[in-house]
Amino acid sequence: MDTAPPVMETIKRRFSCRTYIDKPIQDKERTLLDVFISENKTGPFNTTPRFQLIAAKTEDHDALKGLGTYGFIKDASGFIIGSTVRDFDYNLEDYGYVMERIILFATSIGLGTCWLGGSFNKSTFSQKILTKQDEFVPAVAAIGNIASKRRFCDKVIRWSAKATKRKQWNKLYFQETFDGILLPETIDSFSGPLEMVRLAPSASNRQPWRIIKEKDQNIFLFFLQRTKNYYERNKKMFKMADLQRVDMGIAMCHFELTCNELGIKGKWVVEEPEIKNLPALTKYLVTWVETIE
Ligand SMILES: Cc1cc2nc3c(=O)[nH]c(=O)nc-3n(C[C@H](O)[C@H](O)[C@H](O)COP(=O)(O)O)c2cc1C
């Protein structure tokens, strides 16, 4: 879209919207979303999750019947539902990347969204997108017109997730090793992409992304620092997917889209680095390397 607001502005504007106006998404916006979804299918690891917008065309919400969100969401006019193949390398990272692109697009045309990795009825959502035997729905997103006032329960959820809070730069970003300090003022235009990662949504706002910049080179190593027992507990109790891997895909999306907007070219590679003193529960995922043409 020629008139799309800049990505950084869109990322700053996005928030998890849990209270909507009970009004259908307009035809024009629905078409824009359908086209965007059909044109942006593949993630950086080359898997292709399937996504579909399920939206009510009238206030009677027939299309949304049974799509339970356990009271977390009020009056969403639709959902973006996706599915991906089970037990496949990088399936969840790509899922996070592709869904976040859709979410940022929806934000750029003025709609509200909220990622849902736990608060959705897995079987009814799976039925809606007709998951095949080897597929599953790791998370969905509510979508609709943003209500001007939040419900009390919405405020409580935001407060308990400390939704407006983000970890400090020095807890997330490092130079050369996890002991090296990375100062934003020393890395030219890359402070933008890193700041946009910091603003990304993440499951329970755990912000599991850690990034090391190599010395004197624009090479950024992405690590997942897991929250202890988060996946194991949520899988056992609520059959949740490994959402912190989804978070990593979201972070990659914010980083790459911001680089693109700033005209910085680069590519993703997977080359396990030799980093000494890895913190506990921390695992390498991927590297972004600047390419100079
Ligand atoms: C993968 C993922 C799953 C999430 N699952 C839920 C959920 O089940 N219910 C919910 O209310 N919020 C959910 N969220 C939203 C987060 O709580 C939210 O992103 C975080 O608190 C930061 O707030 P913000 O998005 O407003 O910046 C999820 C976010 C992500 C990225």
The ligand as an ORCA input file, in Angstrom:
! r2SCAN-3c Opt
* xyz 0 1
  C       2.488    -15.904     21.110
  C       1.616    -15.022     21.969
  C       0.555    -15.573     22.679
  C      -0.277    -14.755     23.459
  N      -1.355    -15.312     24.092
  C      -2.239    -14.534     24.765
  C      -3.423    -15.108     25.336
  O      -3.659    -16.310     25.259
  N      -4.287    -14.269     25.963
  C      -4.075    -12.925     26.055
  O      -4.925    -12.215     26.614
  N      -2.937    -12.340     25.534
  C      -2.030    -13.117     24.882
  N      -0.898    -12.554     24.298
  C      -0.652    -11.118     24.398
  C       0.480    -10.778     25.406
  O      -0.002    -10.928     26.717
  C       0.972     -9.342     25.123
  O       1.586     -9.313     23.869
  C       1.952     -8.811     26.160
  O       1.367     -8.747     27.435
  C       2.468     -7.400     25.797
  O       1.409     -6.482     25.679
  P       1.123     -5.702     24.312
  O       0.898     -6.735     23.230
  O      -0.091     -4.857     24.574
  O       2.340     -4.879     23.971
  C      -0.025    -13.359     23.556
  C       1.057    -12.823     22.841
  C       1.859    -13.630     22.060
  C       2.975    -13.023     21.272
*
